[in-house]
Amino acid sequence: MAAAAAEMALVTPMLIILMFGSFELGNYFLSEHVVAKAVRDGARYAARRSFTDFSCPNSVATDVVDKTRNVTRTGQVANGGAARLVNWTTPATVSVTLSCTTISGGNYSGIYKGMVDLPKVKVSATVPYRSLFNNLGFTSSTLNLVSESEATVQGL
């Protein structure tokens, strides 16, 4: 009986560390998935804006940038709303950039007919990671969740 209690006393700290480490790792992967999904949502939203909102080589209308940041961070076009992650407090962590690919040759039809430059919008985010055990003093000021997504502007 005493031997079992002694073994349990030796093993319990390792089991607790393993258990809480698994919780933390799961939280990290969930947070990373949330940021990746949010960036994809933002890129899809921006890509469906009108062609007039984009000017090659690299100009994006301010309205598009602001609303894309809102969609990416909160899931809503309007200002306000709860952030997808607790610590995602500033819209400035989301960047919206434009790149233009020159279409050479070819007789294109559809939405790209008559266009020379094909606009592609890229949405990227760098969000500081917040630990599950942040309130217990386990903070990481250097760990960031980084994701980006690119979509061709469709002008819908």
DSSP file (Angstrom, degrees, kcal/mol; ACC not computed):
  #  RESIDUE AA STRUCTURE BP1 BP2  ACC     N-H-->O    O-->H-N    N-H-->O    O-->H-N    TCO  KAPPA ALPHA  PHI   PSI    X-CA   Y-CA   Z-CA
    1    1 A M     >        0   0    0      0, 0.0     4,-1.8     0, 0.0     5,-0.1   0.000 360.0 360.0 360.0 -45.7    0.0    0.0    0.0
    2    2 A A  H  >  +     0   0    0      1,-0.2     4,-2.3     2,-0.2     5,-0.2   0.859 360.0  55.1 -67.5 -34.6    2.8    2.5    0.9
    3    3 A A  H  > S+     0   0    0      2,-0.2     4,-2.4     1,-0.2    -1,-0.2   0.898 107.3  49.6 -65.4 -39.8    4.7    1.5   -2.2
    4    4 A A  H  > S+     0   0    0      2,-0.2     4,-2.4     1,-0.2    -1,-0.2   0.898 111.1  49.4 -65.8 -40.2    1.7    2.4   -4.4
    5    5 A A  H  X S+     0   0    0     -4,-1.8     4,-2.1     2,-0.2    -2,-0.2   0.891 111.4  49.3 -66.0 -39.6    1.3    5.7   -2.7
    6    6 A A  H  X S+     0   0    0     -4,-2.3     4,-1.6     2,-0.2    -2,-0.2   0.917 111.9  48.1 -66.1 -43.3    5.0    6.5   -3.1
    7    7 A E  H  X S+     0   0    0     -4,-2.4     4,-2.2     1,-0.2     5,-0.2   0.910 111.5  50.5 -63.3 -40.9    4.8    5.6   -6.8
    8    8 A M  H  X S+     0   0    0     -4,-2.4     4,-2.5     1,-0.2    -1,-0.2   0.888 107.8  53.2 -64.6 -38.1    1.7    7.7   -7.3
    9    9 A A  H  < S+     0   0    0     -4,-2.1    -1,-0.2     1,-0.2    -2,-0.2   0.840 112.8  44.7 -65.1 -33.1    3.4   10.7   -5.6
   10   10 A L  H  < S+     0   0    0     -4,-1.6     4,-0.4    -5,-0.1    -2,-0.2   0.839 119.0  40.7 -78.6 -33.9    6.3   10.4   -8.0
   11   11 A V  H  X S+     0   0    0     -4,-2.2     4,-2.2     1,-0.1     3,-0.4   0.789  97.2  75.9 -86.8 -29.9    4.2    9.9  -11.1
   12   12 A T  H  X S+     0   0    0     -4,-2.5     4,-2.5     1,-0.2     5,-0.2   0.877  91.9  52.2 -56.1 -45.8    1.4   12.5  -10.5
   13   13 A P  H  > S+     0   0    0      0, 0.0     4,-2.3     0, 0.0    -1,-0.2   0.905 111.2  48.2 -59.2 -39.0    3.4   15.6  -11.3
   14   14 A M  H  > S+     0   0    0     -4,-0.4     4,-2.4    -3,-0.4    -2,-0.2   0.900 111.3  50.1 -67.0 -39.4    4.4   14.2  -14.6
   15   15 A L  H  X S+     0   0    0     -4,-2.2     4,-2.4     2,-0.2    -1,-0.2   0.892 111.2  49.2 -64.7 -39.4    0.8   13.2  -15.4
   16   16 A I  H  X S+     0   0    0     -4,-2.5     4,-2.7     2,-0.2     5,-0.3   0.921 111.6  48.5 -66.0 -43.9   -0.4   16.7  -14.5
   17   17 A I  H  X S+     0   0    0     -4,-2.3     4,-2.2    -5,-0.2    -2,-0.2   0.921 113.2  47.9 -61.8 -43.7    2.3   18.3  -16.7
   18   18 A L  H  X S+     0   0    0     -4,-2.4     4,-1.8     2,-0.2    -2,-0.2   0.899 113.0  48.4 -63.4 -41.7    1.4   15.9  -19.6
   19   19 A M  H  X S+     0   0    0     -4,-2.4     4,-1.9     2,-0.2    -2,-0.2   0.953 115.4  41.8 -65.7 -50.9   -2.3   16.6  -19.2
   20   20 A F  H  X S+     0   0    0     -4,-2.7     4,-2.3     1,-0.2    -1,-0.2   0.830 112.1  56.1 -68.9 -31.0   -2.0   20.5  -19.1
   21   21 A G  H  X S+     0   0    0     -4,-2.2     4,-2.5    -5,-0.3    -1,-0.2   0.889 106.5  50.6 -64.4 -38.9    0.5   20.4  -21.9
   22   22 A S  H  X S+     0   0    0     -4,-1.8     4,-2.3     2,-0.2    -2,-0.2   0.897 109.7  50.4 -65.0 -40.4   -2.0   18.5  -24.0
   23   23 A F  H  X S+     0   0    0     -4,-1.9     4,-2.2     2,-0.2    -2,-0.2   0.929 112.2  47.3 -61.1 -45.1   -4.7   21.2  -23.2
   24   24 A E  H  X S+     0   0    0     -4,-2.3     4,-2.3     2,-0.2    -2,-0.2   0.902 111.4  49.8 -65.4 -42.0   -2.3   24.0  -24.1
   25   25 A L  H  X S+     0   0    0     -4,-2.5     4,-2.3     2,-0.2    -1,-0.2   0.907 110.9  50.1 -64.0 -41.5   -1.2   22.3  -27.4
   26   26 A G  H  X S+     0   0    0     -4,-2.3     4,-2.2     1,-0.2    -2,-0.2   0.896 110.0  50.8 -62.5 -40.7   -4.9   21.8  -28.3
   27   27 A N  H  X S+     0   0    0     -4,-2.2     4,-2.5     2,-0.2    -2,-0.2   0.890 108.9  51.9 -64.2 -39.6   -5.6   25.4  -27.6
   28   28 A Y  H  X S+     0   0    0     -4,-2.3     4,-2.5     2,-0.2    -2,-0.2   0.942 111.4  45.6 -62.6 -47.6   -2.7   26.5  -29.8
   29   29 A F  H  X S+     0   0    0     -4,-2.3     4,-2.1     2,-0.2    -2,-0.2   0.878 112.9  50.8 -65.7 -37.2   -3.9   24.5  -32.7
   30   30 A L  H  X S+     0   0    0     -4,-2.2     4,-2.3     2,-0.2    -1,-0.2   0.932 111.5  47.9 -63.5 -45.2   -7.4   25.7  -32.3
   31   31 A S  H  X S+     0   0    0     -4,-2.5     4,-2.1     1,-0.2    -2,-0.2   0.897 111.2  50.8 -62.7 -41.1   -6.3   29.3  -32.2
   32   32 A E  H  X S+     0   0    0     -4,-2.5     4,-2.3     1,-0.2    -1,-0.2   0.898 110.2  49.9 -63.7 -40.0   -4.1   28.8  -35.3
   33   33 A H  H  X S+     0   0    0     -4,-2.1     4,-2.6     2,-0.2     5,-0.2   0.898 108.5  52.8 -64.6 -40.9   -7.1   27.2  -37.1
   34   34 A V  H  X S+     0   0    0     -4,-2.3     4,-2.3     1,-0.2    -2,-0.2   0.912 110.8  46.8 -61.8 -43.5   -9.3   30.2  -36.2
   35   35 A V  H  X S+     0   0    0     -4,-2.1     4,-2.4     2,-0.2    -2,-0.2   0.915 112.3  49.8 -66.2 -42.8   -6.8   32.7  -37.6
   36   36 A A  H  X S+     0   0    0     -4,-2.3     4,-1.9     1,-0.2    -2,-0.2   0.916 113.3  46.3 -62.5 -43.0   -6.4   30.7  -40.8
   37   37 A K  H  X S+     0   0    0     -4,-2.6     4,-2.3     2,-0.2    -1,-0.2   0.894 111.7  51.9 -66.2 -39.9  -10.1   30.5  -41.3
   38   38 A A  H  X S+     0   0    0     -4,-2.3     4,-2.3    -5,-0.2    -2,-0.2   0.903 108.9  49.7 -63.6 -42.2  -10.6   34.2  -40.5
   39   39 A V  H  X S+     0   0    0     -4,-2.4     4,-2.4     2,-0.2    -1,-0.2   0.889 110.2  50.7 -66.0 -39.3   -7.9   35.2  -43.1
   40   40 A R  H  X S+     0   0    0     -4,-1.9     4,-2.4     2,-0.2    -2,-0.2   0.915 109.9  50.6 -62.7 -42.4   -9.6   33.0  -45.7
   41   41 A D  H  X S+     0   0    0     -4,-2.3     4,-2.3     1,-0.2    -2,-0.2   0.913 111.0  49.1 -60.4 -43.0  -12.9   34.6  -45.0
   42   42 A G  H  X S+     0   0    0     -4,-2.3     4,-2.5     2,-0.2    -2,-0.2   0.901 111.1  48.8 -64.0 -42.0  -11.3   38.1  -45.3
   43   43 A A  H  X S+     0   0    0     -4,-2.4     4,-2.3     2,-0.2    -1,-0.2   0.900 111.8  49.3 -66.2 -40.3   -9.7   37.2  -48.6
   44   44 A R  H  X S+     0   0    0     -4,-2.4     4,-0.9     2,-0.2    -2,-0.2   0.910 111.7  49.3 -64.2 -41.2  -13.0   35.8  -50.0
   45   45 A Y  H >< S+     0   0    0     -4,-2.3     3,-0.8     1,-0.2    -2,-0.2   0.952 113.6  45.1 -62.0 -49.3  -14.8   39.0  -48.9
   46   46 A A  H >< S+     0   0    0     -4,-2.5     3,-1.5     1,-0.2    -1,-0.2   0.869 108.5  57.6 -64.0 -36.6  -12.3   41.3  -50.5
   47   47 A A  H 3< S+     0   0    0     -4,-2.3   107,-3.8     1,-0.3   108,-0.9   0.714 101.8  56.1 -68.7 -20.0  -12.1   39.3  -53.7
   48   48 A R  T << S+     0   0    0     -4,-0.9    -1,-0.3    -3,-0.8    -2,-0.2   0.380  85.6 105.1 -94.8   4.5  -15.8   39.7  -54.3
   49   49 A R  S <  S-     0   0    0     -3,-1.5   106,-0.8    -4,-0.2   107,-0.3  -0.356  84.9 -78.7 -77.2 165.7  -15.7   43.5  -54.2
   50   50 A S    >   -     0   0    0    105,-0.2     3,-1.6   106,-0.2     4,-0.2  -0.241  32.2-120.6 -65.4 151.1  -16.0   45.5  -57.4
   51   51 A F  G >  S+     0   0    0    104,-0.3     3,-1.6     1,-0.3    -1,-0.1   0.792 111.5  67.9 -59.9 -27.9  -13.1   45.9  -59.7
   52   52 A T  G 3  S+     0   0    0      1,-0.3    -1,-0.3   103,-0.1    -2,-0.0   0.690  88.3  65.1 -68.8 -16.7  -13.3   49.7  -59.2
   53   53 A D  G <  S+     0   0    0     -3,-1.6     8,-2.5     8,-0.1     2,-0.4   0.566 100.5  60.2 -78.9  -8.1  -12.2   49.2  -55.5
   54   54 A F  E <   -A   60   0A   0     -3,-1.6     2,-0.5    -4,-0.2     6,-0.2  -0.963  61.5-172.9-125.1 137.0   -8.8   48.0  -56.8
   55   55 A S  E  >  -A   59   0A   0      4,-2.9     4,-2.6    -2,-0.4     3,-0.3  -0.961  33.2-100.5-132.4 115.7   -6.3   49.9  -58.9
   56   56 A C  T  4 S+     0   0    0     -2,-0.5    43,-0.0     1,-0.3    61,-0.0  -0.493  96.3  35.8 -71.7 141.7   -3.2   48.2  -60.2
   57   57 A P  T  4 S-     0   0    0      0, 0.0    -1,-0.3     0, 0.0    43,-0.2  -0.914 134.1 -37.7 -89.9 -27.3   -0.4   48.1  -59.4
   58   58 A N  T  4 S+     0   0    0     -3,-0.3     2,-0.5    41,-0.1    -2,-0.2   0.042  86.4 123.8-156.2  42.8   -1.1   48.2  -55.7
   59   59 A S  E  <  -A   55   0A   0     -4,-2.6    -4,-2.9    38,-0.1     2,-0.4  -0.934  28.4-177.4-115.3 125.9   -4.0   50.4  -54.5
   60   60 A V  E     -A   54   0A   0     -2,-0.5    -6,-0.2    -6,-0.2    -7,-0.1  -0.967  35.9-106.0-118.9 134.6   -6.9   49.1  -52.5
   61   61 A A     >  -     0   0    0     -8,-2.5     4,-2.0    -2,-0.4     3,-0.4  -0.286  24.6-126.9 -58.3 140.8   -9.8   51.4  -51.5
   62   62 A T  H  > S+     0   0    0      1,-0.2     4,-2.7     2,-0.2     5,-0.2   0.865 109.8  57.4 -58.6 -38.4   -9.8   52.4  -47.8
   63   63 A D  H  > S+     0   0    0      1,-0.2     4,-2.4     2,-0.2    -1,-0.2   0.895 106.4  49.3 -59.4 -41.5  -13.3   51.2  -47.4
   64   64 A V  H  > S+     0   0    0     -3,-0.4     4,-2.5     2,-0.2     5,-0.2   0.914 111.1  49.3 -65.4 -43.2  -12.3   47.7  -48.6
   65   65 A V  H  X S+     0   0    0     -4,-2.0     4,-2.4     2,-0.2    -2,-0.2   0.944 113.2  46.4 -62.3 -48.0   -9.3   47.5  -46.2
   66   66 A D  H  X S+     0   0    0     -4,-2.7     4,-1.9     1,-0.2    -2,-0.2   0.926 116.2  43.6 -62.1 -46.0  -11.4   48.6  -43.2
   67   67 A K  H  X S+     0   0    0     -4,-2.4     4,-2.6    -5,-0.2    -1,-0.2   0.861 112.4  52.8 -70.9 -34.4  -14.3   46.2  -44.0
   68   68 A T  H  X S+     0   0    0     -4,-2.5     4,-2.6    -5,-0.2    -1,-0.2   0.904 108.5  51.0 -66.4 -40.2  -11.9   43.3  -44.8
   69   69 A R  H  X S+     0   0    0     -4,-2.4     4,-2.6    -5,-0.2     5,-0.3   0.911 111.2  48.7 -61.0 -41.6  -10.2   43.8  -41.5
   70   70 A N  H  X>S+     0   0    0     -4,-1.9     4,-3.1     2,-0.2     5,-1.0   0.935 112.3  47.4 -63.5 -46.2  -13.5   43.7  -39.7
   71   71 A V  H  X5S+     0   0    0     -4,-2.6     4,-0.9     4,-0.2    -2,-0.2   0.910 115.2  46.7 -61.8 -41.8  -14.6   40.6  -41.5
   72   72 A T  H  <5S+     0   0    0     -4,-2.6    -2,-0.2    -5,-0.2    -1,-0.2   0.935 121.0  35.0 -66.5 -46.4  -11.3   38.9  -40.7
   73   73 A R  H  <5S+     0   0    0     -4,-2.6    11,-2.5    -5,-0.2    12,-0.3   0.872 138.2  12.0 -79.5 -38.4  -11.1   39.9  -37.1
   74   74 A T  H  <5S-     0   0    0     -4,-3.1    -3,-0.2     2,-0.3     8,-0.2   0.604  91.1-118.5-118.2 -15.8  -14.8   39.7  -36.1
   75   75 A G  S  <<S+     0   0    0     -5,-1.0     2,-0.3    -4,-0.9    -4,-0.2   0.512  83.4 100.6  86.1   3.7  -16.7   37.9  -38.9
   76   76 A Q        -     0   0    0     -6,-0.8    -1,-0.3     4,-0.2    -2,-0.3  -0.917  67.5-144.0-123.3 148.9  -18.8   41.1  -39.4
   77   77 A V  S    S+     0   0    0     -2,-0.3    -7,-0.2    -7,-0.1    -6,-0.2   0.875  82.4  76.2 -75.3 -38.0  -18.6   43.8  -42.0
   78   78 A A  S    S-     0   0    0      1,-0.1    -2,-0.2    -8,-0.1     2,-0.0  -0.293  94.6 -95.7 -73.5 156.6  -19.7   46.5  -39.6
   79   79 A N  S    S+     0   0    0     -5,-0.0     2,-0.2    -2,-0.0    -1,-0.1  -0.310  91.0  31.3 -65.3 155.9  -17.4   48.0  -36.9
   80   80 A G        +     0   0    0      1,-0.2    -4,-0.2    -4,-0.1    -6,-0.0  -0.501  63.6 123.8  91.6-164.1  -17.7   46.5  -33.4
   81   81 A G        -     0   0    0     -2,-0.2     2,-0.3    -6,-0.1    -1,-0.2   0.045  68.5 -63.1  88.0 158.7  -18.5   42.9  -32.7
   82   82 A A        -     0   0    0     -8,-0.2     4,-0.1     1,-0.1     2,-0.0  -0.585  53.2-115.2 -81.8 138.0  -16.6   40.3  -30.7
   83   83 A A        -     0   0    0     -2,-0.3    -9,-0.2     3,-0.1    -1,-0.1  -0.352  18.8-122.6 -68.5 151.6  -13.2   39.2  -31.9
   84   84 A R  S    S+     0   0    0    -11,-2.5     2,-0.4   -12,-0.1    -1,-0.1   0.827 102.2  36.2 -65.7 -31.3  -12.8   35.6  -33.0
   85   85 A L  S >  S-     0   0    0    -12,-0.3     3,-1.6     3,-0.2    -2,-0.1  -0.952  87.3-123.8-121.7 145.7  -10.0   35.3  -30.4
   86   86 A V  T 3  S+     0   0    0     -2,-0.4    -3,-0.1     1,-0.3    -1,-0.1   0.854 109.9  42.4 -56.1 -41.0  -10.0   36.9  -27.0
   87   87 A N  T 3  S+     0   0    0     41,-0.1     2,-1.8     1,-0.1    -1,-0.3   0.359  82.2 103.6 -92.9   6.7   -6.7   38.7  -27.5
   88   88 A W    <   +     0   0    0     -3,-1.6    -3,-0.2     1,-0.2    -1,-0.1  -0.578  42.0 144.9 -87.1  76.5   -7.3   39.8  -31.1
   89   89 A T        +     0   0    0     -2,-1.8    -1,-0.2     1,-0.1    -2,-0.0   0.732  45.4  61.1 -93.3 -25.2   -8.0   43.4  -30.1
   90   90 A T    >   -     0   0    0     -3,-0.3     3,-1.4     1,-0.1     4,-0.1  -0.898  59.1-152.3-114.5 131.5   -6.6   45.5  -32.9
   91   91 A P  G >  S+     0   0    0      0, 0.0     3,-2.1     0, 0.0    -1,-0.1   0.730  90.5  79.1 -65.4 -20.9   -7.6   45.6  -36.6
   92   92 A A  G 3  S+     0   0    0      1,-0.3    -3,-0.0    33,-0.0   -23,-0.0   0.643  75.6  74.1 -65.2 -12.8   -4.1   46.7  -37.5
   93   93 A T  G <  S+     0   0    0     -3,-1.4    33,-1.7    32,-0.1     2,-0.5   0.610  87.9  74.0 -74.0  -9.7   -2.9   43.1  -37.1
   94   94 A V  E <   -B  125   0B   0     -3,-2.1     2,-0.4    31,-0.2    31,-0.2  -0.900  68.1-166.4-105.5 128.6   -4.6   42.4  -40.4
   95   95 A S  E     -B  124   0B   0     29,-3.1    29,-2.4    -2,-0.5     2,-0.5  -0.927   6.8-161.7-116.6 143.5   -3.1   43.6  -43.6
   96   96 A V  E     +B  123   0B   0     -2,-0.4     2,-0.3    27,-0.2    27,-0.2  -0.981  18.9 171.1-123.5 117.9   -4.7   43.8  -47.0
   97   97 A T  E     -B  122   0B   0     25,-2.7    25,-3.0    -2,-0.5     2,-0.4  -0.863  20.9-141.2-127.2 161.4   -2.4   44.1  -50.1
   98   98 A L  E     -B  121   0B   0     -2,-0.3     2,-0.4    23,-0.2    23,-0.2  -0.965  13.4-177.2-124.6 137.0   -2.9   43.9  -53.8
   99   99 A S  E     -B  120   0B   0     21,-2.8    21,-3.1    -2,-0.4     2,-0.5  -0.973  14.1-148.1-128.2 149.5   -0.7   42.4  -56.5
  100  100 A C  E     -B  119   0B   0     -2,-0.4     2,-0.5    19,-0.2    17,-0.0  -0.965   2.4-157.5-123.6 130.5   -1.4   42.5  -60.2
  101  101 A T  E     -B  118   0B   0     17,-2.3    17,-3.3    -2,-0.5     2,-0.5  -0.910  21.7-129.4-104.8 127.3   -0.5   39.9  -62.7
  102  102 A T  E     -B  117   0B   0     -2,-0.5     2,-0.6    15,-0.2    15,-0.2  -0.637  16.6-140.3 -78.9 127.0   -0.2   41.1  -66.3
  103  103 A I        -     0   0    0     13,-3.3     2,-0.5    -2,-0.5    -1,-0.0  -0.771  18.5-158.6 -87.7 119.8   -2.1   38.9  -68.6
  104  104 A S        -     0   0    0     -2,-0.6    12,-0.0     0, 0.0    -2,-0.0  -0.871  49.1 -26.6-106.1 130.9   -0.2   38.4  -71.8
  105  105 A G  S    S+     0   0    0     -2,-0.5     3,-0.1     1,-0.1     0, 0.0   0.039  83.6 101.7  65.2-178.1   -1.8   37.4  -75.0
  106  106 A G        -     0   0    0      1,-0.1     2,-0.7     2,-0.0    -1,-0.1   0.257  69.2-106.9  84.7 150.8   -5.1   35.5  -75.2
  107  107 A N        -     0   0    0      6,-0.0     2,-0.2     7,-0.0    -1,-0.1  -0.874  43.2-162.5-114.9  94.1   -8.6   36.5  -75.9
  108  108 A Y        -     0   0    0     -2,-0.7     6,-0.3     4,-0.2     2,-0.2  -0.480   7.9-168.4 -85.1 147.7  -10.3   36.3  -72.6
  109  109 A S    >   +     0   0    0     -2,-0.2     3,-0.8     4,-0.1     2,-0.2  -0.697  49.2  35.8-119.9 177.0  -14.0   36.2  -72.1
  110  110 A G  G >  S-     0   0    0     -2,-0.2     3,-1.5     1,-0.2    -2,-0.0  -0.473 119.7 -15.7  80.1-149.0  -16.1   36.6  -68.9
  111  111 A I  G 3  S+     0   0    0      1,-0.3    -1,-0.2    -2,-0.2    -3,-0.0   0.692 137.3  51.3 -69.8 -18.6  -15.3   38.9  -66.1
  112  112 A Y  G X  S+     0   0    0     -3,-0.8     3,-1.9     2,-0.1    -1,-0.3   0.313  76.8 134.2 -99.9   8.6  -11.6   39.4  -67.2
  113  113 A K  T <  S+     0   0    0     -3,-1.5    -4,-0.1     1,-0.3     3,-0.1  -0.378  78.1   7.3 -63.0 129.1  -12.5   40.3  -70.8
  114  114 A G  T 3  S+     0   0    0      1,-0.3    -1,-0.3    -6,-0.3     2,-0.2   0.423  98.5 130.2  81.4  -0.8  -10.5   43.4  -71.9
  115  115 A M    <   -     0   0    0     -3,-1.9    -1,-0.3     1,-0.1    -7,-0.1  -0.606  37.3-174.3 -87.8 147.1   -8.4   43.5  -68.8
  116  116 A V  S    S+     0   0    0      1,-0.2   -13,-3.3    -2,-0.2     2,-0.5   0.771  74.7  47.1-102.5 -42.6   -4.6   43.8  -68.9
  117  117 A D  E    S-B  102   0B   0    -15,-0.2    -1,-0.2   -61,-0.0   -15,-0.2  -0.882  71.2-148.9-106.3 132.5   -3.8   43.4  -65.2
  118  118 A L  E     -B  101   0B   0    -17,-3.3   -17,-2.3    -2,-0.5     2,-0.3  -0.879  20.1-141.1 -99.1 110.2   -5.4   40.7  -63.1
  119  119 A P  E     -B  100   0B   0      0, 0.0    34,-2.6     0, 0.0     2,-0.4  -0.538  18.5-174.0 -78.8 134.7   -5.8   41.9  -59.5
  120  120 A K  E     -BC  99 152B   0    -21,-3.1   -21,-2.8    -2,-0.3     2,-0.4  -0.996  11.3-150.2-125.4 129.7   -5.1   39.5  -56.6
  121  121 A V  E     -BC  98 151B   0     30,-2.7    30,-2.5    -2,-0.4     2,-0.5  -0.826   7.1-161.2-102.1 137.1   -5.8   40.5  -53.0
  122  122 A K  E     -BC  97 150B   0    -25,-3.0   -25,-2.7    -2,-0.4     2,-0.5  -0.974   2.8-167.6-119.5 128.4   -3.8   39.1  -50.1
  123  123 A V  E     +BC  96 149B   0     26,-2.8    26,-2.5    -2,-0.5     2,-0.3  -0.961  13.4 173.3-113.8 127.6   -5.0   39.2  -46.5
  124  124 A S  E     -BC  95 148B   0    -29,-2.4   -29,-3.1    -2,-0.5     2,-0.4  -0.962  10.3-166.4-134.2 153.4   -2.6   38.3  -43.8
  125  125 A A  E     -BC  94 147B   0     22,-2.7    22,-2.0    -2,-0.3     2,-0.5  -0.998  13.0-165.5-141.3 142.6   -2.7   38.5  -40.0
  126  126 A T  E     + C   0 146B   0    -33,-1.7    20,-0.2    -2,-0.4    -2,-0.0  -0.941  21.4 179.3-126.5 107.1   -0.3   38.3  -37.2
  127  127 A V  E     - C   0 145B   0     18,-2.8    18,-3.7    -2,-0.5     2,-0.1  -0.919  30.1-118.8-114.5 129.2   -2.1   37.7  -33.9
  128  128 A P  E     - C   0 144B   0      0, 0.0     2,-0.3     0, 0.0    16,-0.3  -0.447  33.9-120.5 -65.1 136.1   -0.3   37.3  -30.5
  129  129 A Y        -     0   0    0     14,-2.8     2,-0.5    11,-0.2    11,-0.3  -0.583  21.0-153.7 -80.1 137.1   -1.0   33.9  -29.0
  130  130 A R        -     0   0    0     -2,-0.3     9,-0.1     9,-0.1   -44,-0.1  -0.959  15.4-132.3-114.4 122.4   -2.8   33.8  -25.6
  131  131 A S    >   -     0   0    0     -2,-0.5     3,-1.3     7,-0.2     4,-0.2  -0.310  13.2-126.4 -69.3 150.8   -2.1   30.8  -23.4
  132  132 A L  T 3  S+     0   0    0      1,-0.3     3,-0.4     2,-0.1    -1,-0.1   0.818 115.5  47.1 -61.0 -30.6   -4.9   28.9  -21.7
  133  133 A F  T > >S+     0   0    0      5,-0.2     5,-1.8     1,-0.2     3,-1.1  -0.030  73.6 122.7-104.2  29.8   -3.0   29.5  -18.5
  134  134 A N  G X 5S+     0   0    0     -3,-1.3     3,-1.5     1,-0.3    -1,-0.2   0.866  71.9  56.0 -59.1 -39.5   -2.3   33.2  -19.1
  135  135 A N  G 3 5S+     0   0    0     -3,-0.4    -1,-0.3     1,-0.3    -2,-0.1   0.669 101.8  58.2 -69.8 -16.2   -4.0   34.1  -15.8
  136  136 A L  G < 5S-     0   0    0     -3,-1.1    -1,-0.3     2,-0.1    -2,-0.2   0.405 127.7 -95.5 -92.9   2.3   -1.7   31.8  -13.9
  137  137 A G  T < 5S+     0   0    0     -3,-1.5     2,-1.5    -4,-0.2    -3,-0.2   0.449  85.7 129.0 101.2   0.3    1.4   33.6  -15.2
  138  138 A F      < +     0   0    0     -5,-1.8     2,-0.3     2,-0.0    -7,-0.2  -0.651  35.0 158.5 -89.6  83.7    2.2   31.4  -18.2
  139  139 A T        -     0   0    0     -2,-1.5     2,-0.4    -3,-0.1    -9,-0.1  -0.770  31.3-160.8-108.4 152.5    2.5   34.2  -20.8
  140  140 A S        +     0   0    0    -11,-0.3     3,-0.3    -2,-0.3   -11,-0.2  -0.895  11.2 175.6-132.0 102.9    4.2   34.2  -24.1
  141  141 A S  S    S+     0   0    0     -2,-0.4    -1,-0.1     1,-0.2   -11,-0.0   0.599  81.1  49.0 -82.8  -9.9    4.9   37.6  -25.5
  142  142 A T  S    S+     0   0    0    -14,-0.0     2,-0.6     2,-0.0    -1,-0.2   0.526  84.1  97.3-108.0  -6.3    6.9   36.3  -28.5
  143  143 A L        +     0   0    0     -3,-0.3   -14,-2.8   -14,-0.2     2,-0.3  -0.752  51.2 179.4 -91.6 120.8    4.6   33.6  -29.8
  144  144 A N  E     -C  128   0B   0     -2,-0.6     2,-0.6   -16,-0.3    -2,-0.0  -0.885  29.0-133.4-120.3 150.5    2.4   34.8  -32.7
  145  145 A L  E     -C  127   0B   0    -18,-3.7   -18,-2.8    -2,-0.3     2,-0.4  -0.921  31.9-172.3 -99.1 119.2   -0.2   33.1  -34.9
  146  146 A V  E     +C  126   0B   0     -2,-0.6     2,-0.3   -20,-0.2   -20,-0.2  -0.947  13.3 154.1-121.6 132.1    0.6   34.0  -38.5
  147  147 A S  E     -C  125   0B   0    -22,-2.0   -22,-2.7    -2,-0.4     2,-0.3  -0.992  14.2-174.0-152.3 153.8   -1.6   33.2  -41.6
  148  148 A E  E     -C  124   0B   0     -2,-0.3     2,-0.3   -24,-0.2   -24,-0.2  -0.993   2.0-171.7-148.7 153.3   -2.2   34.6  -45.0
  149  149 A S  E     -C  123   0B   0    -26,-2.5   -26,-2.8    -2,-0.3     2,-0.4  -0.996   7.1-157.1-145.7 145.8   -4.6   33.9  -47.9
  150  150 A E  E     +C  122   0B   0     -2,-0.3     2,-0.3   -28,-0.2   -28,-0.2  -0.968  12.0 176.2-127.9 140.2   -4.7   35.2  -51.5
  151  151 A A  E     -C  121   0B   0    -30,-2.5   -30,-2.7    -2,-0.4     2,-0.3  -0.997  32.4-113.9-143.3 145.2   -7.7   35.4  -53.9
  152  152 A T  E     -C  120   0B   0     -2,-0.3   -32,-0.3   -32,-0.2     2,-0.2  -0.619  41.1-109.0 -77.6 133.2   -8.2   36.7  -57.4
  153  153 A V        -     0   0    0    -34,-2.6  -105,-0.2    -2,-0.3  -106,-0.1  -0.443  33.7-176.5 -66.1 130.0  -10.6   39.7  -57.5
  154  154 A Q        -     0   0    0   -107,-3.8  -106,-0.2    -2,-0.2    -1,-0.2   0.554  25.8-140.0-106.8 -13.0  -13.8   38.6  -59.1
  155  155 A G              0   0    0   -108,-0.9  -104,-0.3  -106,-0.8  -105,-0.2   0.853 360.0 360.0  60.1  39.3  -15.6   41.9  -59.1
  156  156 A L              0   0    0   -109,-0.3  -106,-0.2  -107,-0.3  -107,-0.2   0.464 360.0 360.0 -83.2 360.0  -19.0   40.6  -58.2
